[in-house]
Amino acid sequence: HAFVRFTERSTGVEFLRIAHSGLHDRYAAEGMRNLSNLRELQTAETLLGPYVMRELTAGFPTSRFVADREKPIACPNLQRVHISRCQMLKGHDLLNVIQRRNADQSATSPLTELVIEDCSEIDEEYIDRIEVELLVTDIRN
């Protein structure tokens, strides 16, 4: 897939914006494995969801899926995430990423900024829990 090939050639990318894209979640997740220098991810009107969120928690000893525990950590330097109008993203997947990456023993940079706008599948229960986990958030659902 073109996105995966792009990330294989562009491993030094620190900022990535994916907008108005039909990029499938599975290919985005595969490409994320190549972006070890990524510090900021912005998405708007995309199909990103559970595959990307699962990839962002792979490599942790506490990953839900045993097979994921042996994978390298995707985007270990990711600190800022802006997600807008993403209808596939679920609250529990996003909360799982935050909890893994912001844990005291995490091998990743902590997420320091999270902006969520108009993501209808993230319900109020998860918004409250996400706000407790992160000190810097901006959630506009």
C-alpha positions in Angstrom: 0.0 0.0 0.0 1.2 3.5 -0.8 1.0 4.8 2.8 3.1 1.9 4.1 5.7 2.5 1.3 5.8 6.2 2.2 6.5 5.5 5.9 9.2 3.0 5.0 11.0 5.8 3.1 10.2 8.6 5.6 11.1 7.1 9.0 12.3 10.6 10.2 8.9 12.2 10.0 8.0 14.0 13.2 4.6 15.5 12.2 1.9 13.7 10.3 -1.5 14.9 9.2 -4.0 12.5 7.6 -7.1 14.3 6.5 -10.1 13.5 4.3 -8.6 10.2 3.5 -9.9 6.7 2.7 -6.7 5.2 4.1 -7.8 2.0 5.7 -7.1 1.6 9.4 -5.1 -1.6 8.8 -2.7 0.1 6.4 -2.4 3.1 8.7 -1.5 0.8 11.6 1.1 -1.0 9.5 2.7 2.3 8.5 2.8 3.6 12.0 5.4 0.8 12.9 7.9 2.7 10.7 7.4 6.1 12.3 9.7 5.9 15.4 10.4 9.7 15.3 6.7 10.8 15.1 5.9 13.4 17.8 2.5 14.7 16.6 -0.3 13.0 14.8 -3.3 14.9 13.4 -6.3 13.2 11.7 -9.5 14.6 10.3 -12.3 12.7 8.6 -10.4 9.4 8.4 -11.2 5.7 8.8 -8.7 5.3 11.7 -9.8 3.2 14.6 -9.1 0.0 16.4 -6.1 -1.2 14.3 -4.2 2.0 14.8 -5.0 2.1 18.5 -4.0 -1.5 18.9 -0.7 -0.8 17.1 0.0 2.1 19.4 -0.2 -0.2 22.4 1.8 -3.1 20.8 5.1 -3.9 22.4 3.9 -3.3 26.0 4.1 -6.3 28.4 0.6 -5.4 29.4 -0.9 -5.4 25.8 -4.2 -7.1 25.6 -3.1 -9.5 22.9 -0.2 -11.8 23.7 1.1 -11.7 20.1 1.4 -7.9 20.4 3.7 -8.0 23.3 6.7 -9.1 21.1 6.2 -6.3 18.5 8.3 -3.2 18.6 6.5 -0.1 20.0 5.0 2.0 17.2 5.7 5.8 17.4 7.5 5.7 20.8 8.0 9.5 20.7 4.4 10.4 20.1 3.3 13.2 22.4 0.5 15.2 20.7 -2.6 13.7 19.1 -5.4 15.7 17.4 -8.4 13.6 16.2 -11.3 15.3 14.4 -14.4 13.8 12.9 -13.3 10.2 13.2 -16.4 8.0 13.5 -14.5 4.6 13.9 -12.6 5.5 17.0 -14.0 4.1 20.2 -13.4 5.5 23.7 -12.1 2.3 25.2 -9.4 2.0 22.5 -8.2 5.5 23.0 -8.2 5.2 26.8 -6.2 2.0 26.5 -3.5 3.9 24.5 -3.4 6.7 27.0 -3.1 4.3 30.0 -0.3 2.3 28.3 1.7 5.2 27.1 1.4 7.3 30.2 2.1 4.5 32.7 5.1 5.1 35.1 7.1 2.2 33.5 6.3 3.0 29.9 9.1 3.0 27.4 7.4 5.7 25.4 7.1 9.5 25.7 3.9 10.3 27.6 1.0 11.8 25.6 0.9 15.4 26.7 -1.7 16.8 24.4 -4.9 15.2 23.2 -7.6 17.1 21.2 -10.7 15.2 20.2 -13.4 16.9 18.1 -16.7 15.5 16.9 -15.9 11.8 17.3 -19.4 10.4 17.9 -18.3 6.9 19.1 -16.4 8.3 22.1 -19.1 8.5 24.7 -19.3 10.7 27.8 -18.1 7.9 30.2 -14.8 7.6 28.3 -14.4 11.4 27.9 -14.5 11.7 31.7 -12.0 8.9 32.2 -9.7 10.3 29.5 -9.7 13.7 31.1 -8.7 12.2 34.4 -5.8 10.3 32.8 -4.4 13.3 31.0 -3.8 16.8 32.4 -3.8 18.5 29.0 -6.9 17.6 27.0 -9.3 19.4 24.7 -12.4 17.3 24.0 -15.2 18.8 21.9 -17.7 16.1 21.1 
